[in-house]
């Protein structure tokens, strides 16, 4: 597919009737197929006037505070263009109206990509910020992201990578973890226990096929009372057991602080002080803080991260040929930020 820059280029955009997935390919993103069409009309008009090559300074700011993520993808969009790009670092915090990125160069080099750039940053920053909110509630305890089941698979790796940038310690999505330089982490789902008909056969098999240096965590809420099942599993696996996972469904009241506290005490009474309690299921920063105080050791969070709203990003033209300018309501000229570093 050729680069889509002007309205006449739309004739070249063909969608196969046999297309299997609706998500954009890397090539389609880079070639402009996911931009808003009015940016093509803008290029047509500016070209007609002979001013599409004017050098402009464009700045991107966020509408609320958050954690910055998505920078590598934006760099991939803008590389090889005749422009300068300045940005804050991934993982850094930003405040409302703070300049997080600045692009300097001929408008026809990058204007078409405004939709794409803002979309990358809005979603990635939203997911990273949600992960940071969770991590700040439990700074000394592990946080695992497994929100891939809540989003389209095309963006699941993007989401889980952003969560790791924001503060999650690990991720369960294979590609998401690998993109962040980590190995995916996870245990065993309810499906395995339901098919076997009992928790212990799965626990034993898990132990038998897993290398001795890998940690084993067993889900305990499938068939029996969580505390009864935890003690059965602990007795069965002994020192081989690293942790038990509570994922009690909302239909049964979810995982409560009282349940976690009782389980911790009963495990300790039986000599299983080293067995960790891992909690998942509808967790929020407030809930995980409460559960941590009751004895939970680690947390698996999906929907709080995956459902995080994008952080609205805005791109403004602030200079044209070196002269300050802005739409009404904004201040003409660059908004300086000492955290900006040149990346292109």
C-alpha positions, 0 to 999 in steps of 0.5 A: 500500500502506498502512503496515503497523504491526499484524497486522491490516494484513497482510490488505492485503498482496497479492502479484501473481501477475504480479510480475516481480521479488522485490526489494522496491520503495521503497514496500514498504520504506517501508511496512514490508513487509520488517520481521519480523512480530514487530514488528507483534505487539509493536505490537499488544501495546503498543497493547492495554496502552495503552503503545505511545506511551511515549517511548523512547531506542533506540541502535544499535551494531555488533558489530565495527569498521568504516566507517559507511554507509547513513545516507541510506536510514535518514533516508528511512525515519525522516523525517516521524516524531515523533522525534529521530535522532542519528547519526555521519557516513557514512565515519566509523570505529566500534568494537565497541559504539560507539553509531552512531545514537540514536533518541528518541521514541514507540516506535510511531513507529519500532519497526516499522522496526527490521529495515529500519534494521539491515539497511540499516546492516549491509550498507552498513557491511560493503561500505564496510569491505571497500572501506576495507581495500582502499584502505588497502593501496594509498592512492596508487593507484586502486581501482575497484569492479565487484562488481555481477555478484556480487549481486542487481541490486536491491542492486548500486547500494547495494553500489557506493555503499557501496564509494565511501563506504568508499574506492573511487575509482570504480564500474562499476555505472551507478546505483551511481556516479550515486547517489554523484555520480560517472560510472561507469567501465569498459573492455571485457569479454572478450565483445567480443574473443571475438566479434571473434576478435582483440584489435587490432580491438577496440582500434582500434575503441575508439580510433576511437569514444572522445573524445580526452580519455577514457582507453583501457584494453585487456584483454590476456589473452583470446587470447595471452600477456599480455606479447605482447598488451600490446606488440601493443596498445601498438604499435597505439595508441601514445600513445592507449593509457592502460593495459592490464588483466590479468585472467588467470583462476585456471585459468591461475594468475591475475595474479601479481606476477612477471607484473606485474613482467615486463610492466612491465619489457618495456613500459619497454624498448620505450618504453611507460613511461607505459602503466599496468597495471590488475589485476583478478580475485580480489583481496584487500588482501594481493594488491593490496599485493604486486602494487602493489610489483611495478608494478601501477598500479590495481586493479579489485575485485569479490568482496572487496567484494560478498562482505563479510559484513554487520556485525551491528547491534543496536538496544537500548532504553536509556531508557523515559520518561527512565528508564535501562533495559537487558536483562541483559548491557547497561548501562542508560542512554545510551552517549554518543558525541561523534561523534553529530550530530542528523540529524532 
